[in-house]
Structure formats: C-alpha cells, structure tokens
Amino acid sequence: MKKLVLKLILGFIVIPAALVGTFYYLNEHGFFNIEKVEVVLENPPQGQEQFLKPNVDALEELLAKYKGESLWNIKLKSVSTELKKQEWIESTQISRSWPATLSLRVRPYEVKLLYMAKGGKLVPIIKNGDFLDAIEAKQAPDVAILDGDAFAKKKELRKKAVDVIEQIPAQGSFSRKTISEVRYDNKEGFWMTLIKSGTQVKIGEEQVALKAARVSRVVDYLETKQFDARVIDADLSKKVLVRLRKDP
C-alpha cells in the first residue's frame, strides 16, 4: 500500500513539479525567446503578388518587435489585436511553434476592383465594397478600374460593381482579364471598356453571366471577320446590338 502511495505522489506531484521547474528554468534563461516570426499566406489570390508582398513585408517588420520575447509569456490576444488593424487581412490564425517561433497563417482579401483617386494613386476595393489604403500603380493587381465620382461616394455602388464583375468569367474573349474600366450610368447601368480594342460594352445590371456569354461570342465573331466595334449593347432581352466604328 505504501509503495502505491509513493508511486501516486511521484506521478501526480513530484514529476509535474519537476517539469514545471524545468520549463521555468529554461524560460528564465531565454530558451523560449522568439527567434523567428513566420507569416504564411493562406489561399493568396492568384496574380496579386505585387500587391501582397509589400503588405507582408510591412507586417513582418511590425511583428519583429516580438523577437526576443518569451514565446511562453507572449499574449496572443495582443498580437491578434494588432493584426485586426491590417485592413488587407481577412482572417488570421496565430500559434506558438515551440520552442522559439511565432507562427501566423494569414488569409488576405482579394482585390476585386480599383478606383483611381486624386494624385493618380489607386485604391483597392474588396468584396464588400470597402476601400483599402491607396497604393502606387506598380503595386496594383491586374483588375479593372472604376471610373466615376459616384463610386467614391457610394459603398453600395462599389459593392454592386463587385457583384457584376464577379458574374463575368475569369477567362475568355469577354472576361475580367479583358476589361480595363467599368463605369455606371443611372439609367443604363454598367458599361465596360475592353483593353484590346477600346470597345464599349453595355452590360446593364441583370443576368450579367448570360449577357457576358453573348458578348464573348460576338467578340469572337468580330475578330474572325476583322470588324472594329465601337459599341456592343448586350443589355437587350434576346440579342446583342453592335455598332461598328464607321457607323453613325
């Protein structure tokens, strides 16, 4: 019986106390001091590396202040509070990677559109229509630019523009990759400018995916016949109207 009691004392008191003492000793002597802050992007949007890299670099520089602090003592909630101030971040996961690494998994927002601000700077727009901090042109992702003062004033209009552009295919003759500018008319809805030809495409606001498919077929046909279109009006019930450059 005494042997059993001694084993229980050893198992539940002595060994845990020794482990705690060991961890305390190692912590006091810097064994758990942070040597590396690891930032990993989770599902980064394709083609937006030039936008994300400066943000990641700035984040790593901001978090470098935690190097030398004990990984054991650091408050992850404080780190999370700082990350929430980074507008380009949608969500994060923070963890301790023993013995000396602070690990962050960061999911960035995808830039859906851009807005040209005064001074030539571009303002990224995310899925809910919010603006992010303005960026230089060299940092801009390859997305369409919103044209018109109304977009600067109305978040709901920016959100509507995002909804419309998301209904257009990512690839193809008429796709997000072929659109340079998007503008809005109160009566006619959304208009888009094609990068290659400068053709103006009237897409409206309803059944955008269906209209985009029609426009794509029209663009293919025009290129085959070597016609130069000035306007493609897809905002009709069952057909697409094309005005050529030579038309009145």
Secondary structure, DSSP 8 states (H G I E B T S, - for coil): -HHHHHHHHIIIIIHHHHHHHHHHHHHHTTTTB--EEEEEESS--TT-HHHHHHHHHHHHHHHGGGTTSBTTT--HHHHHHHHTT-TTEEEEEEEEETTTEEEEEEEE----EEEE-GGG-EEEE-TTS-B---B-GGG--S--EEESHHHHH-HHHHHHHHHHHHTS-SSSSSSGGGEEEEEEETTTEEEEEETTT--EEEEESSSHHHHHHHHHHHHHHHHHHT--EEEEE--SSS--EEEETT--
